[in-house]
Amino acid sequence: MSTPILTSGPGTSTAIGGWRQLVADWSSDRQAFQVSWGKAMMWIFLLSDTFIFSCFLTGYMTMRLTTTAAWPNPSEVFALNIGGTDMPLLLIAIMTFVLISSSGTMAMAVNYAYRRNRVTTAILMLATATLGASFVGMQAFEWSKLIAEGVRPWGNPMGAAQFGSTFFMITGFHGLHVSAGVIYLLIVALRVLRGRYEKTGNYQIVEIAGLYWHFVDLVWVFIFALFYLW
């Protein structure tokens, strides 16, 4: 039997070079496909989180459409009584305005970070964290109000029992993300203020934090539409 002879050509060299570059990218622990590891890992995390929230919201819509019990009216459930007058969705509107505004301050923080203006960047990040903490505080007030009215994960005096379980699970999961984001922003802001990234001039961590925060805000838009407007 004759032994096969391996031949090489321009195509083979290109393929080998491509694989070597791929291995070099992934083994360097720094950058792959022209995207930094930090940003790539954040995108992967956000993609996995998108699947989780999508499953939660899809399950909520399915249950809402198939339940035979009357679903509570959001305008009544989430109304605030001010001066003896019920104000439908007033608190929710304020919460939404606060969270969307925080996206604006976060975007400006990223802009100033790439200008290497660390003081303004830190101030804007702290402002974003403050708005996020305010959102969580208002959400805690909303929860305490519903609990005082008898709403529980296993029951609801206002209508369908599934309302309490889905509401507390989905808004609680989102509130946990906002709380984690506030802590994350505070840590990065303090590091920026202390000049940790000044020597290298690499402020990409601010952009990565911004990706997370914008994602949290975007998820709230869907929760707001499905829970409070539907």
Backbone as numpy.savetxt, mean C-alpha at the origin, in Angstrom:
# Nx Ny Nz CAx CAy CAz Cx Cy Cz
31.72 -46.08 -32.96 30.88 -44.89 -32.96 31.76 -43.64 -32.96
31.31 -42.67 -33.68 32.07 -41.42 -33.72 31.58 -40.48 -32.63
32.47 -39.77 -32.02 32.14 -38.83 -30.96 31.67 -37.52 -31.57
30.47 -36.97 -31.13 29.99 -35.72 -31.71 30.91 -34.56 -31.34
31.11 -33.71 -32.28 32.00 -32.56 -32.08 31.14 -31.32 -31.87
31.38 -30.65 -30.75 30.66 -29.42 -30.45 31.28 -28.28 -31.22
30.45 -27.59 -31.94 30.94 -26.45 -32.71 30.45 -25.16 -32.08
31.17 -24.14 -32.31 30.80 -22.83 -31.78 30.72 -21.84 -32.91
29.92 -20.86 -32.76 29.75 -19.84 -33.77 29.32 -18.55 -33.13
29.01 -17.55 -33.92 28.58 -16.26 -33.38 27.35 -16.39 -32.52
26.39 -17.22 -32.95 25.16 -17.39 -32.19 25.41 -18.02 -30.84
26.31 -19.04 -30.83 26.64 -19.72 -29.56 27.33 -18.77 -28.60
28.25 -17.97 -29.11 28.97 -17.01 -28.26 28.02 -15.99 -27.67
27.06 -15.55 -28.48 26.09 -14.57 -27.98 25.23 -15.16 -26.88
24.81 -16.43 -27.09 23.98 -17.09 -26.08 24.73 -17.27 -24.77
26.00 -17.72 -24.89 26.81 -17.92 -23.68 27.03 -16.59 -22.96
27.29 -15.55 -23.77 27.49 -14.24 -23.16 26.25 -13.74 -22.45
25.07 -14.04 -23.06 23.81 -13.63 -22.43 23.58 -14.32 -21.12
23.85 -15.63 -21.08 23.67 -16.39 -19.83 24.66 -15.92 -18.76
25.89 -15.63 -19.19 26.87 -15.14 -18.22 26.44 -13.80 -17.63
25.88 -12.93 -18.47 25.41 -11.64 -17.99 24.24 -11.82 -17.02
23.35 -12.78 -17.35 22.21 -13.06 -16.46 22.69 -13.55 -15.10
23.65 -14.49 -15.12 24.20 -15.01 -13.86 24.89 -13.90 -13.09
25.63 -13.04 -13.80 26.34 -11.94 -13.13 25.36 -10.97 -12.49
24.25 -10.70 -13.18 23.25 -9.79 -12.63 22.66 -10.32 -11.34
22.29 -11.61 -11.36 21.59 -12.17 -10.21 22.53 -12.56 -9.07
23.80 -12.78 -9.36 24.74 -13.18 -8.31 25.44 -11.99 -7.68
25.35 -10.83 -8.31 26.04 -9.66 -7.77 25.36 -9.11 -6.53
24.08 -9.48 -6.32 23.31 -9.03 -5.16 23.16 -7.51 -5.14
23.23 -6.92 -6.32 23.09 -5.47 -6.38 22.05 -5.02 -7.40
22.13 -5.54 -8.62 21.25 -5.03 -9.65 20.97 -6.12 -10.68
19.74 -6.20 -11.15 19.37 -7.16 -12.17 18.44 -6.50 -13.17
18.69 -6.72 -14.44 17.85 -6.18 -15.51 17.72 -4.67 -15.40
18.82 -4.00 -15.05 18.85 -2.53 -14.97 17.90 -1.97 -13.91
17.49 -2.77 -12.95 16.64 -2.32 -11.84 17.33 -2.72 -10.55
17.44 -1.79 -9.60 18.11 -2.11 -8.34 17.35 -3.20 -7.59
18.09 -3.92 -6.77 17.47 -5.01 -6.01 16.38 -4.49 -5.10
16.62 -3.37 -4.46 15.62 -2.83 -3.54 14.31 -2.55 -4.23
14.38 -1.90 -5.40 13.16 -1.58 -6.14 12.49 -2.84 -6.69
13.31 -3.79 -7.17 12.75 -5.04 -7.71 12.02 -5.82 -6.62
12.60 -5.89 -5.44 11.96 -6.63 -4.36 10.69 -5.95 -3.88
10.68 -4.62 -3.90 9.46 -3.90 -3.52 8.35 -4.18 -4.53
8.67 -4.17 -5.83 7.67 -4.47 -6.84 7.12 -5.88 -6.69
8.01 -6.84 -6.36 7.55 -8.22 -6.15 6.63 -8.30 -4.93
7.01 -7.60 -3.87 6.15 -7.58 -2.67 4.79 -6.97 -2.98
4.79 -5.85 -3.70 3.53 -5.18 -4.02 2.67 -6.05 -4.95
3.30 -6.79 -5.84 2.55 -7.69 -6.72 1.86 -8.78 -5.90
2.59 -9.36 -4.94 1.99 -10.39 -4.09 0.87 -9.81 -3.24
1.06 -8.58 -2.76 0.02 -7.92 -1.97 -1.21 -7.60 -2.82
-0.98 -7.30 -4.08 -2.10 -7.05 -4.99 -2.98 -8.29 -5.11
-2.35 -9.45 -5.20 -3.11 -10.70 -5.28 -3.96 -10.91 -4.02
-3.37 -10.59 -2.85 -4.08 -10.80 -1.59 -5.30 -9.88 -1.50
-5.09 -8.59 -1.77 -6.21 -7.65 -1.72 -7.25 -7.98 -2.78
-6.81 -8.43 -3.94 -7.76 -8.80 -5.00 -8.63 -9.96 -4.57
-8.02 -10.95 -3.90 -8.79 -12.08 -3.40 -9.80 -11.64 -2.35
-9.37 -10.76 -1.44 -10.27 -10.26 -0.39 -11.46 -9.52 -1.01
-11.17 -8.61 -1.92 -12.23 -7.79 -2.50 -13.13 -8.60 -3.43
-12.56 -9.57 -4.15 -13.38 -10.44 -4.99 -14.31 -11.29 -4.14
-13.77 -11.81 -3.02 -14.60 -12.58 -2.10 -15.71 -11.73 -1.50
-15.38 -10.49 -1.17 -16.39 -9.57 -0.63 -17.51 -9.33 -1.65
-17.14 -9.05 -2.90 -18.16 -8.79 -3.92 -19.02 -10.02 -4.17
-18.39 -11.20 -4.19 -19.15 -12.43 -4.41 -20.16 -12.66 -3.29
-19.72 -12.48 -2.06 -20.60 -12.69 -0.91 -21.71 -11.64 -0.87
-21.35 -10.42 -1.22 -22.34 -9.33 -1.22 -23.46 -9.60 -2.25
-23.08 -10.16 -3.38 -24.06 -10.42 -4.43 -24.90 -11.66 -4.18
-24.39 -12.58 -3.36 -25.09 -13.85 -3.16 -25.83 -13.94 -1.82
-25.54 -13.04 -0.88 -26.20 -13.12 0.42 -27.69 -12.78 0.29
-28.50 -13.49 1.05 -29.96 -13.27 1.00 -30.41 -12.23 2.02
-29.58 -11.99 3.03 -29.94 -11.00 4.06 -29.73 -9.59 3.53
-30.48 -8.64 4.09 -30.35 -7.25 3.66 -28.99 -6.69 4.07
-28.33 -6.03 3.13 -27.02 -5.44 3.42 -27.21 -4.05 4.01
-26.46 -3.70 5.05 -26.61 -2.38 5.67 -26.36 -1.24 4.67
-27.08 -0.15 4.84 -26.91 1.02 3.98 -25.68 1.81 4.45
-24.63 1.90 3.61 -23.41 2.60 4.04 -23.66 4.04 4.48
-24.61 4.72 3.85 -24.87 6.12 4.20 -25.39 6.24 5.62
-26.05 5.21 6.11 -26.56 5.21 7.48 -25.53 4.66 8.47
-24.86 3.59 8.07 -23.89 2.95 8.97 -22.72 3.86 9.25
-22.22 4.56 8.24 -21.02 5.37 8.39 -21.33 6.86 8.49
-22.50 7.18 9.01 -22.87 8.59 9.19 -22.39 9.10 10.55
-22.04 10.37 10.60 -21.67 11.03 11.86 -22.80 11.95 12.28
-23.14 11.89 13.55 -24.19 12.76 14.07 -23.55 14.03 14.62
-23.77 15.14 13.95 -23.20 16.42 14.36 -24.33 17.41 14.58
-24.46 17.85 15.82 -25.52 18.80 16.15 -26.91 18.25 15.91
-27.06 16.94 16.12 -28.36 16.30 15.94 -28.69 15.97 14.49
-27.74 16.21 13.58 -27.96 15.91 12.16 -26.98 14.85 11.70
-27.49 13.82 11.03 -26.62 12.76 10.50 -25.95 13.24 9.22
-24.62 13.12 9.19 -23.82 13.52 8.03 -23.27 12.26 7.37
-23.89 11.78 6.29 -23.47 10.52 5.66 -22.04 10.59 5.12
-21.25 9.59 5.50 -19.90 9.39 4.95 -18.97 10.58 5.16
-19.26 11.44 6.14 -18.39 12.60 6.36 -17.00 12.16 6.80
-16.94 11.27 7.79 -15.65 10.80 8.28 -14.87 10.09 7.18
-15.56 9.29 6.38 -14.90 8.54 5.32 -14.33 9.50 4.27
-15.07 10.57 3.97 -14.58 11.56 3.01 -13.31 12.23 3.53
-13.29 12.55 4.83 -12.10 13.17 5.42 -10.92 12.21 5.38
-11.17 10.94 5.73 -10.12 9.93 5.71 -9.53 9.79 4.31
-10.41 9.77 3.31 -9.94 9.62 1.93 -9.13 10.83 1.50
-9.60 12.03 1.86 -8.87 13.25 1.52 -7.49 13.26 2.16
-7.41 12.84 3.42 -6.13 12.81 4.14 -5.16 11.84 3.48
-5.64 10.66 3.13 -4.75 9.65 2.56 -4.29 10.04 1.15
-5.21 10.56 0.35 -4.82 10.99 -1.00 -3.84 12.16 -0.93
-4.05 13.06 0.02 -3.12 14.19 0.19 -1.73 13.69 0.56
-1.66 12.61 1.32 -0.36 12.07 1.70 0.42 11.56 0.49
-0.29 11.14 -0.55 0.40 10.74 -1.78 1.09 11.94 -2.42
0.46 13.10 -2.33 1.08 14.31 -2.87 2.35 14.69 -2.14
2.32 14.66 -0.81 3.52 14.99 -0.04 4.62 13.95 -0.27
4.23 12.69 -0.46 5.22 11.65 -0.72 5.87 11.84 -2.08
5.08 12.21 -3.07 5.64 12.47 -4.41 6.62 13.63 -4.37
6.30 14.67 -3.62 7.21 15.81 -3.50 8.48 15.41 -2.76
8.35 14.51 -1.78 9.53 14.04 -1.05 10.49 13.32 -1.98
9.96 12.49 -2.87 10.81 11.78 -3.84 11.51 12.79 -4.76
10.77 13.80 -5.19 11.34 14.83 -6.07 12.50 15.55 -5.40
12.31 15.95 -4.16 13.37 16.66 -3.45 14.52 15.73 -3.07
14.23 14.44 -2.91 15.29 13.50 -2.60 16.29 13.41 -3.75
15.79 13.37 -4.98 16.69 13.30 -6.13 17.39 14.63 -6.40
16.90 15.69 -5.77 17.63 16.97 -5.80 18.66 17.03 -4.68
18.68 16.00 -3.84 19.59 15.89 -2.69 19.34 16.99 -1.67
18.08 17.36 -1.53 17.68 18.33 -0.51 17.13 17.52 0.66
18.03 17.10 1.53 17.64 16.13 2.55 16.70 16.71 3.61
16.82 17.98 3.94 15.97 18.56 4.97 14.52 18.61 4.49
14.31 19.15 3.29 12.96 19.23 2.74 12.38 17.84 2.53
13.22 16.91 2.07 12.76 15.53 1.88 12.27 14.93 3.19
13.06 15.10 4.24 12.69 14.54 5.55 11.41 15.18 6.07
11.27 16.50 5.90 10.06 17.20 6.37 8.82 16.68 5.65
8.93 16.51 4.33 7.79 16.01 3.55 7.45 14.56 3.91
8.47 13.76 4.19 8.21 12.38 4.60 7.55 12.33 5.98
7.99 13.21 6.86 7.36 13.28 8.18 5.92 13.76 8.07
5.66 14.68 7.15 4.29 15.14 6.92 3.43 13.99 6.38
4.01 13.19 5.49 3.29 12.03 4.95 2.97 11.04 6.06
3.94 10.78 6.93 3.72 9.85 8.04 2.66 10.39 9.00
2.65 11.70 9.21 1.64 12.31 10.09 0.24 12.14 9.51
0.11 12.36 8.21 -1.19 12.16 7.56 -1.62 10.70 7.63
-0.66 9.80 7.46 -0.98 8.37 7.56 -1.42 8.00 8.97
-0.73 8.53 9.98 -1.13 8.25 11.36 -2.51 8.82 11.66
-2.81 9.99 11.09 -4.14 10.58 11.27 -5.21 9.69 10.67
-4.92 9.12 9.51 -5.85 8.19 8.86 -6.12 6.99 9.77
-5.07 6.41 10.33 -5.23 5.25 11.20 -6.04 5.63 12.44
-5.79 6.83 12.98 -6.55 7.28 14.15 -8.03 7.42 13.84
-8.36 7.96 12.67 -9.76 8.08 12.29 -10.38 6.72 12.02
-9.59 5.80 11.50 -10.10 4.45 11.28 -10.38 3.77 12.62
-9.54 3.99 13.61 -9.77 3.44 14.95 -11.06 4.01 15.54
-11.30 5.30 15.32 -12.54 5.91 15.79 -13.75 5.27 15.10
-13.62 5.03 13.79 -14.70 4.40 13.03 -14.99 3.00 13.57
-13.94 2.24 13.84 -14.11 0.90 14.40 -14.82 0.94 15.75
-14.35 1.84 16.64 -14.94 1.92 17.98 -16.42 2.31 17.91
-16.77 3.16 16.95 -18.17 3.56 16.78 -19.03 2.36 16.36
-18.54 1.58 15.41 -19.30 0.41 14.95 -19.40 -0.66 16.03
-18.31 -0.83 16.77 -18.33 -1.82 17.86 -19.33 -1.40 18.93
-19.37 -0.10 19.24 -20.33 0.40 20.22 -21.77 0.19 19.76
-21.97 0.18 18.44 -23.31 -0.02 17.89 -23.67 -1.50 17.74
-22.75 -2.39 18.15 -23.04 -3.81 18.16 -22.52 -4.60 16.99
-21.76 -3.98 16.10 -21.21 -4.70 14.94 -20.03 -5.54 15.40
-20.04 -6.82 15.04 -18.97 -7.75 15.39 -18.59 -8.56 14.16
-17.40 -9.18 14.16 -17.04 -10.03 13.02 -18.00 -11.20 12.83
-18.69 -11.61 13.89 -19.61 -12.75 13.80 -21.09 -12.34 13.81
-21.36 -11.07 13.81 -22.75 -10.63 13.83 -22.90 -9.16 13.53
-24.15 -8.77 13.19 -24.40 -7.39 12.83 -25.87 -7.07 13.03
-26.22 -6.21 13.97 -27.63 -5.90 14.22 -28.28 -5.06 13.11
-27.46 -4.57 12.17 -28.01 -3.71 11.12 -28.39 -4.45 9.85
-28.11 -5.75 9.80 -28.43 -6.49 8.58 -27.59 -7.75 8.47
-27.06 -7.99 7.28 -26.30 -9.21 7.01 -25.13 -9.37 7.98
-25.02 -10.59 8.53 -23.96 -10.85 9.51 -22.57 -10.78 8.88
-22.49 -11.05 7.57 -21.19 -11.05 6.90 -20.58 -9.65 6.80
-21.38 -8.63 7.02 -20.87 -7.27 6.92 -19.72 -7.03 7.88
-19.91 -7.44 9.14 -18.89 -7.20 10.15 -17.59 -7.92 9.85
-17.67 -9.18 9.46 -16.45 -9.96 9.22 -15.65 -9.40 8.05
-16.33 -9.08 6.95 -15.61 -8.56 5.79 -15.07 -7.15 6.05
-15.86 -6.34 6.73 -15.42 -4.97 6.99 -14.18 -4.94 7.88
-14.23 -5.64 9.00 -13.09 -5.62 9.93 -11.86 -6.29 9.32
-12.05 -7.34 8.52 -10.90 -8.03 7.95 -10.20 -7.16 6.91
-10.97 -6.62 5.96 -10.35 -5.89 4.85 -9.82 -4.53 5.29
-10.63 -3.76 6.02 -10.15 -2.45 6.48 -9.04 -2.61 7.52
-9.11 -3.67 8.32 -8.05 -3.91 9.29 -6.74 -4.28 8.62
-6.81 -5.10 7.57 -5.61 -5.49 6.83 -4.99 -4.27 6.16
-5.84 -3.41 5.61 -5.32 -2.18 4.99 -4.75 -1.25 6.06
-5.44 -1.11 7.19 -4.93 -0.26 8.27 -3.59 -0.74 8.79
-3.39 -2.07 8.80 -2.10 -2.63 9.20 -1.00 -2.20 8.23
-1.33 -2.19 6.94 -0.37 -1.73 5.94 -0.04 -0.25 6.13
-1.05 0.56 6.41 -0.80 1.99 6.62 0.08 2.19 7.86
-0.22 1.47 8.93 0.58 1.59 10.16 2.03 1.20 9.92
2.24 0.09 9.19 3.60 -0.32 8.86 4.29 0.72 7.99
3.52 1.32 7.07 4.08 2.36 6.21 4.49 3.59 6.99
3.71 3.96 8.00 4.06 5.11 8.83 5.40 4.87 9.53
5.57 3.69 10.09 6.83 3.35 10.76 7.99 3.37 9.77
7.75 2.79 8.60 8.77 2.74 7.54 9.19 4.15 7.13
8.21 5.04 6.91 8.51 6.41 6.51 9.28 7.16 7.59
8.91 6.96 8.84 9.60 7.63 9.94 11.07 7.21 10.01
11.32 5.92 9.84 12.70 5.42 9.89 13.53 6.01 8.74
12.98 5.97 7.52 13.71 6.51 6.37 13.91 8.02 6.50
12.87 8.72 6.97 12.97 10.18 7.12 14.08 10.55 8.11
14.17 9.84 9.22 15.22 10.13 10.21 16.60 9.84 9.65
16.72 8.78 8.87 18.01 8.47 8.25 18.39 9.53 7.22
17.42 10.00 6.47 17.69 11.07 5.50 18.13 12.33 6.22
17.44 12.66 7.30 17.74 13.88 8.05 19.14 13.83 8.67
19.56 12.64 9.07 20.89 12.49 9.67 22.01 12.40 8.63
21.64 12.43 7.36 22.65 12.41 6.30 23.21 11.06 5.98
22.46 10.01 6.26 22.97 8.65 6.01 23.22 8.41 4.52
22.42 9.00 3.66 22.55 8.76 2.22 23.28 9.90 1.52
23.78 10.86 2.28 24.40 12.04 1.68 25.74 11.70 1.03
26.51 10.81 1.64 27.85 10.50 1.11 27.77 9.82 -0.24
26.85 8.87 -0.38 26.71 8.14 -1.65 25.85 8.90 -2.64
25.00 9.79 -2.15 24.09 10.51 -3.03 22.98 9.64 -3.58
22.81 8.44 -3.00 21.78 7.51 -3.47 20.56 7.60 -2.56
19.54 8.30 -3.04 18.32 8.48 -2.28 17.18 7.60 -2.81
17.55 6.51 -3.46 16.52 5.66 -4.07 15.60 5.04 -3.02
16.08 4.92 -1.79 15.25 4.36 -0.73 13.98 5.18 -0.54
14.07 6.49 -0.79 12.89 7.35 -0.68 11.87 6.98 -1.75
12.34 6.73 -2.97 11.45 6.33 -4.05 10.81 4.98 -3.76
11.60 4.05 -3.19 11.07 2.73 -2.85 9.98 2.85 -1.79
10.22 3.69 -0.78 9.19 3.94 0.23 7.95 4.57 -0.40
8.18 5.44 -1.39 7.06 6.06 -2.09 6.23 5.05 -2.86
6.87 4.05 -3.46 6.13 3.01 -4.17 5.16 2.30 -3.23
5.66 1.97 -2.04 4.81 1.30 -1.06 3.64 2.20 -0.66
3.93 3.46 -0.41 2.88 4.36 0.08 1.82 4.62 -0.99
2.23 4.78 -2.23 1.25 4.99 -3.31 0.38 3.74 -3.50
0.97 2.58 -3.30 0.19 1.35 -3.40 -0.89 1.30 -2.33
-0.53 1.65 -1.09 -1.49 1.67 0.01 -2.64 2.64 -0.29
-2.30 3.79 -0.86 -3.33 4.76 -1.21 -4.24 4.24 -2.32
-3.66 3.57 -3.29 -4.45 3.04 -4.41 -5.42 1.96 -3.93
-4.96 1.12 -3.03 -5.84 0.07 -2.50 -7.04 0.69 -1.78
-6.79 1.79 -1.06 -7.89 2.45 -0.35 -8.96 2.95 -1.31
-8.57 3.37 -2.51 -9.55 3.84 -3.49 -10.55 2.72 -3.81
-10.06 1.50 -3.97 -10.94 0.37 -4.26 -11.81 0.02 -3.05
-11.21 0.05 -1.85 -11.99 -0.22 -0.64 -13.08 0.83 -0.47
-12.72 2.08 -0.69 -13.68 3.17 -0.57 -14.85 2.97 -1.54
-14.54 2.60 -2.77 -15.60 2.44 -3.78 -16.51 1.26 -3.46
-15.93 0.15 -3.01 -16.72 -1.07 -2.82 -17.45 -1.11 -1.47
-16.85 -0.56 -0.42 -17.46 -0.63 0.89 -18.39 0.55 1.17
-17.98 1.73 0.77 -18.68 2.93 1.21 -19.61 3.53 0.15
-19.35 3.24 -1.13 -20.18 3.80 -2.19 -21.14 2.80 -2.81
-20.87 1.51 -2.63 -21.70 0.48 -3.25 -22.90 0.17 -2.35
